[in-house]
Amino acid sequence: MTLHWPPSQWGLTSRIVALSLLLLLLVQAAVFSVVRTSIEQSAQRQVEQELQVGERVWRRLLDQNAQKLSQGATLLAADYGFREAVSSQDQDTIRSVLENHGARMGATVTALLDTSMALRAIGEGQDGDQIKPMLARLTGAPAQQVQSSQVVLVGHVPYQFVLVPLKAPVVVGWVLMGFPINEKLLDDMRALSDMHLALISQVPGEPSQLVSSTLTGAALQSLVSQDLTITELSVPGDLLMARTVNLDSGQAGQIRTVLLRSFNEVVAPFRQAQVALAWITALGVVMFAVGSVFAARRVTTPLRALVSAADIMGRGRYDVPMEFTDRKDEIDGLALAFDARRINIVAQQDQIRQLAYWDRLTGLPNRAQFREAVQAHMLKFAQDPGS
């Protein structure tokens, strides 16, 4: 099958195959467009759901850390020696116990507050300025409204504080412990959820600052250069969908966590199915093309045979019967019509010859036939005088 240009010069086989393939490709293109749109929408919804679940996991992880720290603070508040030191107002012992117990728990801030939330003592070697934002939030708050766990911005570093009452047997003070929310906690979240995290702080009057992140390299640079209220982040070879989680918004500043989920990782299984569909489609197109050529030739081959037979008839030969008269379709009807026409022409020619050389009444040869016979014998005698 040879294709020429323009298409008006194509043969019937080429036109049938080209039209069939064009229609098939248009249908497949429409299917691919719908499938691709559906995949992107499904992946978008799945990413949003994963980010919502990720927010709950992140808050739960913070709660678990707060519970762990709260248990340690409760043990300290229940320690008999510590309560005796508080009762006797032994500041050196109080500071030493606060520092030692906080070190065992991994807390960087340990302090003792009185019932009015004023600072009484802080662990040895610790800076009292670190807990000023927390004290400012607690000052004047009724005891029943004091939260056991809070996230507070200290400078540009987010801290998680826990507060446990010290009873002897009535409440005589509060034990305060705090630890910074650092990269280790973000790495734990990354291991649990396959999400990247970025911890962002913003002090009033200052621009937002990236505290810590699980991103590295070019992805981290892209995050730093973007507005930190982003909903998506373009990185080399991927697109990260973002969800912002507000941890605190107080006088000391705001603390936000940006959860980032790879769109390509979510859509990868769908794209594998799309690639498989593409291969199936390509195989289908090849098979459809072969089938179209075969079907077209079942039409065009008999037509070419009929054209050849018509050409032979045009040269005056009516003794060649038509082919493809045994098919049970339109081609069979066309071939039978041509063959009937051929038979009729042969019959008409026989009738014309009969009328030209035979007398219809007597059935004997007429004058024309006699004259041709005499001329033939004379010609033969002239060519062979000795016969």
Number of C-alpha atoms within 10 A of each C-alpha: 9 7 13 11 7 7 11 9 11 16 14 14 22 20 16 17 21 18 13 17 17 12 11 17 15 12 12 16 12 12 12 16 12 12 15 15 12 13 17 17 12 15 20 16 12 15 22 16 12 19 22 15 12 23 18 13 15 23 13 12 17 20 15 12 18 23 15 14 26 23 15 21 28 17 13 20 22 15 13 12 14 20 18 14 16 20 11 11 13 12 14 13 18 24 22 16 21 26 21 15 18 24 14 9 17 15 22 17 26 28 24 26 20 16 16 15 21 17 18 17 20 25 25 18 10 15 12 14 11 17 24 15 17 22 16 14 17 17 12 11 13 11 13 6 8 14 13 14 21 19 23 26 26 20 15 18 20 24 24 23 24 27 23 24 22 25 13 15 6 8 12 16 22 24 22 30 31 29 21 19 18 15 16 12 16 22 16 13 21 18 11 13 15 16 22 21 25 22 24 24 27 21 19 12 7 9 10 20 16 19 19 18 21 18 16 11 8 11 17 15 12 16 20 13 8 12 11 19 13 13 14 17 18 14 16 8 6 13 17 21 22 24 21 20 18 12 20 17 16 15 13 20 21 21 26 22 24 23 26 27 25 20 18 16 15 17 17 12 13 19 15 11 11 16 12 12 14 14 12 12 17 14 12 13 17 13 12 17 17 13 13 20 19 14 14 17 18 13 15 16 13 19 16 12 15 20 12 13 22 18 12 14 15 10 9 10 13 20 11 11 14 20 16 17 18 11 12 9 9 10 19 16 15 16 23 19 14 19 21 14 13 21 15 13 14 16 12 12 13 12 11 11 11 14 12 15 17 17 14 12 6 8 10 11 14 15 13 12 15 13 10 12 12 12 12 12 11 13 11 12 12 11 10 9 8 6 7
